[in-house]
Amino acid sequence: MLPLPSRGIPPDQVLARMRSAKERDVRWQEGRVWGLVYPVDDDLERLLREAYAMFITSNALNPMAFPSLKRFEAEVVAMTAHLLGGDEETVGNLTSGGTESLLMAVKTARDWARAHRPHITAPEMVLPASAHPAFEKASHYFGVRSVRVPVDDAFRADVEAMRAAITPNTILLVGSAPSYPQGVMDPIPELAAVAREHDLLFHVDACLGGFFLPFARRLGYPVPDFDFTVDGVTSLSADLHKFGYTTKGASVILYRNRELRRHQFFVYTDWSGGVYASPTMAGSRPGGTIAAAWAVMHYLGEEGYLRLAKQVMETTARLRAGIEGLDGLRILGDPVMGVLAIGSDALNVYEVADELTLRGWHLERQQFPPSLHLTVSPAHAAVADRFLDDLAAAVERARRPSLPKLANALLLNVARWMARLLPAEWMSRITARSAALAGVRGGETPQRSAAMYGMLATLPNRGDLHELVLDILDQFTSLEAQEKR
Ligand SMILES: Cc1ncc(COP(=O)(O)O)c(C=O)c1O
């Protein structure tokens, strides 16, 4: 429990406390984070701050009260539709991010099927195993069963396997452009053809690629078709807060036509507070994000997005060459843009990640197979060489025997041995305890996590891991967990 301060604190002191808290955050300004943020430069950041601040108190809930926001939103959506092969029929909305856009796509498909396929009472969607977990969230929230299909050897959606997974209950197919884990393109035209054959809706998750691939293509890079120019694509999501370079909280969900989008909307006409209507999940919507998105699109224009795409593609080429030149490491699949996974058949990549963490870099750890994730943003151009030097040193260290490594190996063997002997729920408790000791509390990436990742892999069933992660989530907002940090 924490009471409010009995008296207000002067603004300079409030801000000083916040600045001090921020000191422990990842150093994204120095390009140390390979994901989460998409920094460009100081000029762009200044513009975003001013645009956001100008509309900081505005609320897009009632567009009649804020016609400025209504116009900004309509223009942002129209420019996005134009960029992604839309025509006069294409419509869409701004959402708070990729997850909300995907939630809307699935909810719309469900309600469209209720109207057009009323005999389907247990709707299903078929998606590649690599599709973003937001689809599972949508499945969970909206009661559309998710049928995940293994990807092929190149980590791309397997068209024939997806076709085979279609049942009379299927209402929606999904493909990614590109997928998050390995940055590879699913075969969108082929999946669209399957969707057409079976009269299904087809969503393209271009949350990552929507504001990048059109520019990469115009620069001459080979980008397969993925947008509304492909017949059969019925909805598409593109995140402004990724390669659109705006502030967090902005994505666009687009539909082939108005009739389909109607199923996204929510209307309640019988409330004593008045007739209520809302296009997406949120009620009140921050004006700042809409204003910032409009500002960045006008500030950069085509020319600016092309310049940044060139910078990212060139940095990515340098990184790919550097990584593939290191003995023991490889890039998984054939990534289409600056989204890469580093894997290894010879080394424990989690140990490489630990070494990089010690050198001040922040990378996400992935599984199936173990790999490290990089999302390249414009700011990485300046640090790519330093990163490659540190990566080479990290690989060298991961190859050498060391005390922490021996301890990891020992822990892993003990865990494997215990997993065979102990009841599953004991194992969960022990793993949870070890994870907590290793520093997972509050979601913090521990400096040495290879042992923990190894142990998580030894859990006898994934349900235990589910429980463990629920415990960690539960701890996130607890004061106790903050104080321990
Ligand atoms: C392909 C893809 N889809 C959806 C999302 C979800 O986006 P958000 O985190 O903005 O909700 C992501 C996030 O990385 C993504 O990479």
The ligand as an SDF file (V2000), in Angstrom:
LIG
                    3D

 16 16  0  0  0  0  0  0  0  0999 V2000
    4.4420   -8.6030  -36.8100 C   0  0  0  0  0  0  0  0  0  0  0  0
    3.9010   -7.9520  -35.5620 C   0  0  0  0  0  0  0  0  0  0  0  0
    2.5760   -7.9190  -35.3530 N   0  0  0  0  0  0  0  0  0  0  0  0
    2.0400   -7.3530  -34.2630 C   0  0  0  0  0  0  0  0  0  0  0  0
    2.8310   -6.7780  -33.2890 C   0  0  0  0  0  0  0  0  0  0  0  0
    2.2020   -6.1990  -32.0520 C   0  0  0  0  0  0  0  0  0  0  0  0
    2.4230   -4.8230  -32.0040 O   0  0  0  0  0  0  0  0  0  0  0  0
    2.3090   -3.9670  -30.6590 P   0  0  0  0  0  0  0  0  0  0  0  0
    3.4300   -4.3820  -29.7810 O   0  0  0  0  0  0  0  0  0  0  0  0
    2.4100   -2.5700  -31.1730 O   0  0  0  0  0  0  0  0  0  0  0  0
    0.9910   -4.2230  -30.0400 O   0  0  0  0  0  0  0  0  0  0  0  0
    4.2220   -6.7950  -33.4570 C   0  0  0  0  0  0  0  0  0  0  0  0
    5.0980   -6.2380  -32.4370 C   0  0  0  0  0  0  0  0  0  0  0  0
    6.2980   -6.3320  -32.4910 O   0  0  0  0  0  0  0  0  0  0  0  0
    4.7690   -7.3950  -34.6160 C   0  0  0  0  0  0  0  0  0  0  0  0
    6.0930   -7.4460  -34.8180 O   0  0  0  0  0  0  0  0  0  0  0  0
  1  2  1  0
  2  3  1  0
  2 15  2  0
  3  4  2  0
  4  5  1  0
  5  6  1  0
  5 12  2  0
  6  7  1  0
  7  8  1  0
  8  9  2  0
  8 10  1  0
  8 11  1  0
 12 13  1  0
 12 15  1  0
 13 14  2  0
 15 16  1  0
M  END
$$$$
